[in-house]
Amino acid sequence: MTELLERAIALMQALPEGEQDAIASVILAEIEDEQHWDESFSRSADTLAQLAASAMTEYHAGQTQKLDPETL
Protein backbone atom coordinates (compact mmCIF):
# COMPACT_ATOMS: atom_id res chain seq x y z
CA MET A 1 0.00 0.00 0.00
CA THR A 2 1.32 3.43 -0.83
CA GLU A 3 2.06 6.04 1.80
CA LEU A 4 -0.57 8.36 0.35
CA LEU A 5 -3.26 5.68 0.52
CA GLU A 6 -2.25 4.83 4.08
CA ARG A 7 -2.62 8.51 5.05
CA ALA A 8 -6.02 8.73 3.39
CA ILE A 9 -7.26 5.60 5.15
CA ALA A 10 -5.97 6.86 8.49
CA LEU A 11 -7.91 10.09 8.04
CA MET A 12 -11.03 8.25 6.94
CA GLN A 13 -10.96 6.01 10.01
CA ALA A 14 -11.58 9.08 12.15
CA LEU A 15 -14.76 9.96 10.24
CA PRO A 16 -18.27 8.86 11.25
CA GLU A 17 -19.39 5.52 9.77
CA GLY A 18 -21.78 7.17 7.32
CA GLU A 19 -19.03 9.30 5.83
CA GLN A 20 -16.68 6.30 5.70
CA ASP A 21 -19.32 4.33 3.80
CA ALA A 22 -19.90 7.22 1.39
CA ILE A 23 -16.19 7.50 0.62
CA ALA A 24 -15.86 3.73 0.31
CA SER A 25 -18.76 3.69 -2.17
CA VAL A 26 -17.06 6.31 -4.31
CA ILE A 27 -13.77 4.43 -4.26
CA LEU A 28 -15.42 1.10 -5.14
CA ALA A 29 -17.40 2.70 -7.97
CA GLU A 30 -14.21 4.26 -9.34
CA ILE A 31 -12.39 0.91 -9.26
CA GLU A 32 -15.31 -0.84 -10.99
CA ASP A 33 -15.47 1.89 -13.63
CA GLU A 34 -11.74 1.62 -14.26
CA GLN A 35 -12.02 -2.17 -14.63
CA HIS A 36 -14.90 -1.71 -17.07
CA TRP A 37 -12.85 0.66 -19.26
CA ASP A 38 -9.80 -1.64 -19.11
CA GLU A 39 -11.94 -4.57 -20.28
CA SER A 40 -13.60 -2.49 -23.01
CA PHE A 41 -10.28 -1.26 -24.37
CA SER A 42 -8.71 -4.70 -24.26
CA ARG A 43 -11.61 -6.14 -26.29
CA SER A 44 -11.51 -3.31 -28.84
CA ALA A 45 -7.77 -3.02 -29.52
CA ASP A 46 -8.10 -4.30 -33.11
CA THR A 47 -11.00 -1.96 -33.86
CA LEU A 48 -9.13 1.02 -32.40
CA ALA A 49 -6.05 0.15 -34.46
CA GLN A 50 -8.17 -0.04 -37.64
CA LEU A 51 -9.79 3.32 -36.87
CA ALA A 52 -6.39 4.89 -36.24
CA ALA A 53 -5.01 3.50 -39.51
CA SER A 54 -8.05 4.80 -41.38
CA ALA A 55 -7.65 8.24 -39.81
CA MET A 56 -3.97 8.37 -40.77
CA THR A 57 -4.81 7.35 -44.34
CA GLU A 58 -7.33 10.19 -44.55
CA TYR A 59 -4.79 12.60 -43.04
CA HIS A 60 -2.06 11.65 -45.53
CA ALA A 61 -4.56 11.95 -48.39
CA GLY A 62 -5.39 15.51 -47.32
CA GLN A 63 -8.95 14.60 -46.40
CA THR A 64 -8.86 16.07 -42.90
CA GLN A 65 -9.08 19.57 -41.54
CA LYS A 66 -7.58 21.31 -38.57
CA LEU A 67 -9.76 21.23 -35.45
CA ASP A 68 -10.75 24.62 -34.10
CA PRO A 69 -11.98 24.26 -30.50
CA GLU A 70 -13.72 27.65 -30.81
CA THR A 71 -16.13 26.23 -33.39
CA LEU A 72 -17.15 23.11 -31.49
Buried (B, 14 or more C-beta within 10 A) or exposed (E): EEEEEEEEEEEEEEEEEEEBEEBEEEEEEEEEEEEEEEEEEEEEEEEEEEEEEEEEEEEEEEEEEEEEEEEE
